[in-house]
Amino acid sequence: MTPKVRPPAAPSPLCYPHPKPVSTEKNKLYYGDNLEVLRMYVKDESVDLVYLDPPFNSRQDYNVLFAEKDGTQSNSQIHAFEDTWEWNTDAMRAYEQIVEQGGQVADTMRAFKTFLFNTDMMAYLAMMAPRLVELRRVLKQTGSIYLHFDPIIPV
């Protein structure tokens, strides 16, 4: 799955509990949905620093642009991700999966849903929650998470 802001369409073998990591290499770049990458390749308490700059619901599509050999911009591009959330079956499934795990995150998500109902903002939280849970899992006890959020501006 290419990086999209919507949760996976259906439960997959990547769902929690995560499988044993298949890679312990350092300084490796992964391309794709960070939730799947975290679950498949990153072992518990192995990361010192996380910087996350998530999409902000700009309601735009983003593409990866390529350059020609001489450095000029190419007309070639591929679709990278849609920066739009909507409450749909995918969002509901992601919400249910995080709530089924129980604990404080599930309690918090239930409280958010009581306040936000089935809104686009709730869909965003349903997409972010499992990623933050996985980031916490892979973070060393001495590690830090830096989360970049811009102010929410109504469109």
KAMOSUL-V13965 format. One record per backbone hydrogen bond with DSSP energy under -0.5 kcal/mol. CO is the residue of the C=O (numbers start at 0). NH is the residue of the N-H. Records with the same first field share a line. If there is no record, write none. Layout:
CO: NH / NH
This chain:
0: 32
11: 14
32: 36
33: 37
34: 38
35: 39
36: 40 / 41
37: 41
39: 21
40: 42
42: 45
46: 139
47: 143
49: 145
50: 52
51: 147
59: 82
61: 79 / 80
62: 64
63: 77
65: 73
67: 70
71: 67
75: 65
77: 63
80: 61 / 82
81: 4 / 83
82: 58
85: 87
87: 91
88: 92
89: 93
90: 94
91: 95
92: 96
93: 97
94: 98
95: 99
96: 100
98: 101
101: 105
102: 106
103: 107
104: 108
105: 109
106: 110
107: 111
108: 112
109: 113
110: 114
111: 115
112: 116
116: 118
118: 122
119: 123
120: 124
121: 125
122: 126
123: 127
124: 128
125: 129
126: 130
127: 131
128: 132
129: 133
130: 134
131: 135
132: 136
133: 137
134: 138
136: 44
137: 45 / 46
139: 142
143: 49
144: 146
145: 51 / 147
146: 148
150: 152
151: 153
